[in-house]
Amino acid sequence: MTSPPRHAALSRLESDGPELLIGGVPIRRLAARVGSTPFYAYDRAALRARIEPLRAALPEGVLIHYAMKANPMPALVGYMATLVDGLDVASGGELLVALDTGMTPADISFAGPGKHAHEIVQAVAAGIVINIESAREIELAARAAEQVGNIARLAVRVNPAFELKSSGMQMGGGAKAFGIDEERVPGVIRQIRAAGLDFEGLHIFAGSQNLRVDAVCEAQRQAIETGLRLSGEADVLLRSLNIGGGFGIPYFPGDQPLDVTEVGQRLGGVLTEHAPALDDTAIIVELGRYLVGEAGYYVCRITERKESRNEVFLVTDGGLHHHLAASGNFGQVIRKNYPVVVGTRMDAPPGDPVDVVGPLCTPLDLLARRMPLPHAEAGDLVVVLQSGAYGLSASPTRFLGHPPPREVLV
Ligand SMILES: *Cc1c(COP(=O)(O)O)cnc(C)c1O
């Protein structure tokens, strides 16, 4: 039997004998401390270790925002708030978590199509930046400003004419629900200023999960040039220009990490080219997955080792109801395995391929398919890596009525 590729290369795993270490804690002890399986664990030191080199790679002065929809766990967002320059929220609920961190409201921004009137009131009352995605949102912001007696800080989210190539999820270019079509933006900026509202700048987010330096850099260049052109046409200065993010992380066989040093160097080149025009503009990159994805682990316990017609199934207490993305049902076209290890058998060699499945009564509840893992039994802990982004909060926890997993920051 040919051995299929398992998953993306694993560089950062630490273990002590048979046990995987998470944040330096052996996994059995961590499971005992959490009190029940399954659970998500996020490694504080890994979060910090991710941001420091990124900051060093980006040109001086470029601001890093955390897009908290990638992982909205309050303790994690609170820790991220000490490491980044701003937070991006996508709902009134996320806004409350962001404010709880103590982040300066002017460094919080709110994007998302179809913002509800009460969310816009919340945002204006809090004094955060609203990334406007329609003319309706401008009217709601004007009304909210009057109602709560606060200025409305508005940036305009642009639906650019360009696309982020080879992106996992495209969110710009062509006809989109996100942002305002580029050609209409100068008019919208004039409308904001005519209404006496505060114009902050532009937000251009083209897509997600990109591992190609060329594609990311091209999108950044286009975002900067588009931003400058639009502000020129509207005859305004940009206090901030949010050039999006889209930095990906490796999940699957053949995926290579994004070279952020190269991205930073090329971005530096583009910024230098446009230096005088951008002197008073804060350049922001907003990242979710790249900042938190690799720092997260989903840990579940094998309930039963089961054989069926010569295939082995490790049946666990965790599954797609907690981790839809790892099951392959969150935006994947062809199902591929997330990296999975047996966290209590780290020193054992891989054996014959097995399937790791969850307890749900559906064939979609699959955490690993035909993966050559070490021999494991009931009681062993299976760990899905790269699980810090779009994990629990992107999963259908009510499906089949099992209890939700705990989440800890280690
Ligand atoms: C989802 C989203 C992000 C985060 O995307 P990642 O791929 O997790 O980095 C950033 N900005 C906006 C506007 C988003 O909608």
The ligand as an ORCA input file, in Angstrom:
! r2SCAN-3c Opt
* xyz 0 1
  C     -11.863     37.294      8.269
  C     -11.221     38.612      8.121
  C      -9.884     38.804      8.484
  C      -9.014     37.689      8.985
  O      -8.669     36.814      7.989
  P      -7.532     35.724      8.242
  O      -7.499     34.912      7.029
  O      -7.940     34.959      9.459
  O      -6.259     36.467      8.486
  C      -9.357     40.062      8.372
  N     -10.102     41.091      7.929
  C     -11.391     40.957      7.560
  C     -12.147     42.118      7.072
  C     -11.997     39.720      7.641
  O     -13.257     39.570      7.266
*
